[in-house]
Amino acid sequence: MMKLSTLPKFLSLSLFFSGFLLLLSAQELSTVRILRPEDIKIFRLDPSKDGFDLFVRKRDGVESIMLTDSTVDLQGLYDNFALRAYDPDPTYANEHRNLGDRTIALSDGSYFLVTSTAQVFKPLGDDEWFHLFVPSAVVFGYPRPGSREGQMEFIDDFWLNIRTFTAPNATYNTALPDRGFRDNPYHIRFQKVAPKTDSITPLSQLAKQTGGTFHTNLEKGEDFIATLEQIFAAIPATGTTKVVFAIDTTVSMKQVMPYVQREFLPTLIQELQQKPIQIGFVLYRDYEDARKGAYLTKILGTGFTRDAKVIEQHIKSITVGGGHDIPEAVYEAIERAVQDFDWSGAQNRIIIQIGDAPPHPTPKSRQIRTPEGKFITIFGPTQEQTIAMAKAKGITLITYLLPTNADYH
């Protein structure tokens, strides 16, 4: 991809996208086929689909568009490739891509992200728009000598190149000096919009109803760490205390765990040496991640441990990813911590939930496989059920709503 320093003046654009703030930057050039920021719109028309809907205004001289892995290399040293998806979608499955006078046929079952179809989309007025559904994961290139291939993920912060053509079917015209196309690279960033107060209430109620504390408005990393240190300082020096950390591991938490490892782990290990504390970990993401093959919830290790090296390994092993809407599987993580850990013999029982998003307001369903091999549908717990199961075992819930994409250093 071209370096930013080689691009002319930049423009910026902000849009709202299904609970996210969308920020774009694009180059400005005086060519009719160059797309202006107002020519790009992004929606999520079907929340059940893993990706987003890209709308590109049909400007004079533009007859087709195609998404590519990068802009063209001006020195001609490197190839660039069309993006492809393996799942068909009506916006591209029946579209064609030409090379010269022939249509390119793909033998691997994939589809080019290309379209020559422009139609009026009423929410955007009377103009015609090209429409492509862009999956969150796409591929490019081919496995042959001298070439390259790979996968790109469009999650929360990425580059996207929209190539516009003067001819249909993404056809290059070698008779023209610019071969009849123009690249339009955009930097796209989705940011979660801060939850409203009524979305915060469930987390505060989990803590209030079980005798715990709710923490929010922790803009500074040191303030967050200070609250964790206060929690462990208040744990008695006698009598076993068992603590489970239930940690949100969606991508917006990418700054948090490295910060915890660096700033809080030494304090935690010191507390373990001075008090009879046992630690456990539950990680959680969300239902869309589970449908893609990742976990909804996951326990690290075999349960509670006092081994400082094991705890350090657990914290260092935590990676983030996924997360496609604001609510996450908070109740499901607490349910896992309550039901799947051995809380017997503990005089003090605590679950510390750490995340930057509220739980789902209504239970969501998922399929699980029984030991007999049958698939059954189960629903996540409600707020009331989550509180009841914690209280039944005498567990205190301490909850956190950290800033979205917390910038802790």
LINJO-V842332 format. One record per residue. N is the residue number from 1. RES is the residue in one small letter. PSI is psi in radians with two decimals (none if undefined). OMEGA is omega in whole degrees, 0 to 359 (999 if undefined). BURIAL is + if it has 9 or more other ideal C-beta (glycine too) atoms within 8 Angstrom, else -. Layout:
n=[N	N]
res=[RES	RES]
psi=[PSI	PSI]
omega=[OMEGA	OMEGA]
burial=[BURIAL	BURIAL]
This chain:
n=[1	2	3	4	5	6	7	8	9	10	11	12	13	14	15	16	17	18	19	20	21	22	23	24	25	26	27	28	29	30	31	32	33	34	35	36	37	38	39	40	41	42	43	44	45	46	47	48	49	50	51	52	53	54	55	56	57	58	59	60	61	62	63	64	65	66	67	68	69	70	71	72	73	74	75	76	77	78	79	80	81	82	83	84	85	86	87	88	89	90	91	92	93	94	95	96	97	98	99	100	101	102	103	104	105	106	107	108	109	110	111	112	113	114	115	116	117	118	119	120	121	122	123	124	125	126	127	128	129	130	131	132	133	134	135	136	137	138	139	140	141	142	143	144	145	146	147	148	149	150	151	152	153	154	155	156	157	158	159	160	161	162	163	164	165	166	167	168	169	170	171	172	173	174	175	176	177	178	179	180	181	182	183	184	185	186	187	188	189	190	191	192	193	194	195	196	197	198	199	200	201	202	203	204	205	206	207	208	209	210	211	212	213	214	215	216	217	218	219	220	221	222	223	224	225	226	227	228	229	230	231	232	233	234	235	236	237	238	239	240	241	242	243	244	245	246	247	248	249	250	251	252	253	254	255	256	257	258	259	260	261	262	263	264	265	266	267	268	269	270	271	272	273	274	275	276	277	278	279	280	281	282	283	284	285	286	287	288	289	290	291	292	293	294	295	296	297	298	299	300	301	302	303	304	305	306	307	308	309	310	311	312	313	314	315	316	317	318	319	320	321	322	323	324	325	326	327	328	329	330	331	332	333	334	335	336	337	338	339	340	341	342	343	344	345	346	347	348	349	350	351	352	353	354	355	356	357	358	359	360	361	362	363	364	365	366	367	368	369	370	371	372	373	374	375	376	377	378	379	380	381	382	383	384	385	386	387	388	389	390	391	392	393	394	395	396	397	398	399	400	401	402	403	404	405	406	407	408	409]
res=[m	m	k	l	s	t	l	p	k	f	l	s	l	s	l	f	f	s	g	f	l	l	l	l	s	a	q	e	l	s	t	v	r	i	l	r	p	e	d	i	k	i	f	r	l	d	p	s	k	d	g	f	d	l	f	v	r	k	r	d	g	v	e	s	i	m	l	t	d	s	t	v	d	l	q	g	l	y	d	n	f	a	l	r	a	y	d	p	d	p	t	y	a	n	e	h	r	n	l	g	d	r	t	i	a	l	s	d	g	s	y	f	l	v	t	s	t	a	q	v	f	k	p	l	g	d	d	e	w	f	h	l	f	v	p	s	a	v	v	f	g	y	p	r	p	g	s	r	e	g	q	m	e	f	i	d	d	f	w	l	n	i	r	t	f	t	a	p	n	a	t	y	n	t	a	l	p	d	r	g	f	r	d	n	p	y	h	i	r	f	q	k	v	a	p	k	t	d	s	i	t	p	l	s	q	l	a	k	q	t	g	g	t	f	h	t	n	l	e	k	g	e	d	f	i	a	t	l	e	q	i	f	a	a	i	p	a	t	g	t	t	k	v	v	f	a	i	d	t	t	v	s	m	k	q	v	m	p	y	v	q	r	e	f	l	p	t	l	i	q	e	l	q	q	k	p	i	q	i	g	f	v	l	y	r	d	y	e	d	a	r	k	g	a	y	l	t	k	i	l	g	t	g	f	t	r	d	a	k	v	i	e	q	h	i	k	s	i	t	v	g	g	g	h	d	i	p	e	a	v	y	e	a	i	e	r	a	v	q	d	f	d	w	s	g	a	q	n	r	i	i	i	q	i	g	d	a	p	p	h	p	t	p	k	s	r	q	i	r	t	p	e	g	k	f	i	t	i	f	g	p	t	q	e	q	t	i	a	m	a	k	a	k	g	i	t	l	i	t	y	l	l	p	t	n	a	d	y	h]
psi=[2.54	2.49	2.62	-0.56	-0.33	-0.12	2.63	-2.89	2.45	2.62	2.82	2.71	2.43	2.33	2.88	2.38	1.69	0.93	0.09	2.62	2.23	2.17	2.24	2.63	2.49	2.72	2.65	2.05	2.75	0.99	2.43	-0.48	-0.03	2.33	2.30	2.80	-0.63	-0.12	-0.05	2.20	2.48	2.31	2.99	1.54	-0.58	1.75	-0.32	-0.24	2.48	1.55	-2.79	2.84	2.11	2.18	2.26	2.13	2.36	1.87	2.85	2.29	-0.12	2.08	-0.22	2.81	2.71	2.48	2.37	2.87	-0.34	3.00	2.89	2.47	2.02	-0.41	-0.12	0.35	-0.46	2.48	2.75	2.76	2.64	2.51	2.55	2.66	2.62	-0.32	2.23	2.60	2.49	-0.39	-0.31	-0.24	-0.55	0.23	2.71	2.62	2.22	2.60	1.87	-2.18	0.30	2.67	2.29	2.19	2.18	2.33	-0.07	0.15	0.18	3.02	2.37	2.49	1.41	2.57	2.51	0.10	2.11	2.26	2.82	2.30	1.80	-0.70	-0.30	0.19	-2.67	-0.03	2.76	2.53	2.42	2.49	2.18	2.29	2.21	1.90	2.73	-0.32	2.22	2.96	2.87	2.81	-3.09	2.54	1.24	2.71	2.38	-0.08	-2.96	2.78	2.87	-3.07	2.49	2.47	2.32	1.59	-1.30	-0.24	1.91	2.91	2.52	2.18	2.15	1.96	2.14	2.50	2.60	-0.25	2.73	2.90	0.51	0.82	2.22	2.47	1.75	-0.19	-0.27	2.56	-0.62	0.23	0.32	0.43	2.87	2.41	2.50	1.48	2.32	2.43	2.05	2.32	2.16	2.24	2.31	2.33	2.35	2.35	2.59	2.86	-0.69	-0.27	-0.39	-0.52	-0.78	-0.69	-0.71	-0.60	-0.64	-0.77	-0.82	-0.76	-0.20	0.19	0.29	-2.85	2.61	2.30	2.28	-3.12	0.67	1.34	-0.49	2.40	-0.65	-0.52	-0.68	-0.85	-0.65	-0.66	-0.67	-0.73	-0.65	-0.65	-0.83	-0.49	-0.49	-0.13	2.31	2.66	-0.21	2.68	2.30	2.34	2.23	2.28	2.24	2.24	2.14	1.91	2.23	2.12	0.50	2.90	-0.44	-0.14	0.28	-0.42	-0.28	-0.92	-0.70	-0.61	-0.74	-0.77	-0.75	-0.72	-0.41	-0.46	-0.78	-0.71	-0.73	-0.76	-0.66	-0.73	-0.67	-0.60	-0.43	-0.34	2.67	1.31	2.41	2.47	2.49	2.86	2.32	2.22	2.58	2.61	-2.10	3.06	-0.65	-0.65	-0.71	-0.67	-0.43	0.03	-0.09	-3.03	2.68	-0.89	2.69	2.31	2.33	2.27	-2.66	0.15	-2.48	2.57	2.68	-0.02	1.98	-0.64	-0.69	-0.75	-0.75	-0.74	-0.71	-0.84	-0.72	-0.41	-0.18	2.17	2.77	2.79	2.84	-2.83	1.79	-0.05	-3.07	-0.98	2.59	3.12	1.02	-0.91	-0.69	-0.65	-0.74	-0.71	-0.75	-0.73	-0.71	-0.82	-0.53	0.08	2.63	1.79	0.03	2.59	0.02	2.27	-0.46	2.29	2.16	2.39	2.17	1.87	2.24	2.06	3.14	0.34	2.66	2.98	2.92	2.33	-0.49	2.58	2.45	2.74	2.72	2.78	2.41	2.77	2.23	2.87	-0.43	-0.02	0.08	2.60	2.27	2.70	2.25	2.76	2.55	2.79	2.72	3.04	-0.78	-0.74	-0.68	-0.80	-0.75	-0.75	-0.58	-0.77	-0.60	-0.47	0.16	0.61	2.29	2.32	2.17	2.14	2.64	2.42	1.65	2.86	2.47	2.36	0.82	2.25	1.25	2.31	none]
omega=[178	176	181	183	180	183	176	182	181	174	176	182	176	177	173	185	172	179	180	171	184	179	180	169	184	178	180	177	185	177	185	182	175	182	175	179	181	177	182	175	180	178	167	187	180	183	180	181	185	181	180	180	181	176	180	181	177	179	178	178	179	181	177	176	177	177	182	183	180	172	179	177	185	179	177	183	186	175	167	194	173	176	182	176	180	177	181	175	182	182	180	189	182	177	182	172	183	170	188	181	180	176	180	178	179	184	185	179	180	183	174	173	185	175	172	185	177	182	175	175	192	179	181	177	187	178	174	183	166	183	174	167	183	178	181	176	179	179	176	175	186	182	179	182	178	179	176	178	179	179	176	177	178	185	184	184	187	172	176	178	179	181	179	184	175	182	175	173	178	184	176	179	184	179	180	181	181	179	173	177	177	179	179	182	179	170	185	180	175	177	177	174	183	180	175	183	183	174	180	186	182	180	180	179	177	180	184	185	180	177	181	180	178	183	176	182	179	184	180	181	182	177	177	180	180	179	176	179	179	179	183	176	182	180	182	179	178	182	184	174	177	184	172	171	173	194	173	181	172	194	180	179	189	180	192	187	174	179	177	180	184	190	185	184	178	179	180	180	178	178	178	181	185	185	179	183	173	188	173	182	168	175	178	175	181	188	180	177	179	179	179	178	175	182	168	172	181	175	176	179	185	180	182	176	172	184	184	180	179	179	178	178	179	182	180	183	185	175	182	178	175	184	189	172	186	182	177	187	183	181	181	178	179	176	179	180	181	191	190	174	179	183	183	177	181	175	179	185	188	167	178	178	182	179	180	181	179	174	175	183	176	183	175	183	174	178	174	180	180	176	179	178	180	176	178	179	177	180	176	182	173	176	182	179	180	178	183	182	177	180	180	179	177	183	175	178	174	189	181	166	182	175	178	185	183	182	180	180	999]
burial=[-	+	-	-	-	-	+	-	-	+	+	-	+	-	+	-	+	+	-	+	+	+	+	+	+	+	+	+	-	-	-	-	+	+	+	-	+	-	-	+	+	+	+	+	-	-	-	-	-	+	+	+	+	+	+	+	+	+	+	-	-	+	-	+	+	+	+	+	+	+	+	-	+	-	-	-	-	-	-	+	+	+	+	+	+	-	-	-	+	-	+	+	-	-	+	-	+	+	-	-	-	-	-	+	-	+	-	-	-	+	+	+	+	+	+	+	-	-	-	-	-	-	-	-	-	-	-	-	+	+	+	+	+	+	+	+	+	+	+	+	+	-	-	-	-	-	+	-	+	-	-	+	-	+	+	+	-	+	+	+	+	+	+	+	+	+	+	-	+	+	+	+	+	-	-	-	-	-	-	+	+	+	+	+	+	+	+	+	+	+	+	+	+	-	+	-	-	-	+	+	-	+	+	+	+	+	+	-	-	+	-	+	-	+	+	+	-	+	-	-	+	-	+	+	+	-	+	+	+	-	+	+	-	-	+	-	-	-	-	+	+	+	+	+	+	+	+	+	+	+	+	+	+	-	+	+	+	-	+	+	+	-	+	+	+	-	+	+	+	-	+	+	-	-	+	-	+	+	+	+	+	+	+	+	+	+	+	+	+	+	-	-	-	-	+	+	+	-	+	+	+	-	+	+	+	+	-	+	-	+	+	+	-	+	+	-	-	+	-	+	+	+	+	-	+	+	+	+	+	+	+	+	+	+	+	+	+	+	-	-	+	-	+	-	-	+	-	+	+	+	+	+	+	+	+	+	+	+	+	+	-	-	+	-	-	+	-	-	-	-	-	-	-	-	-	-	-	-	-	+	+	+	+	-	+	+	+	-	+	+	+	-	+	-	+	+	+	+	+	+	+	+	+	+	+	+	-	+	-]
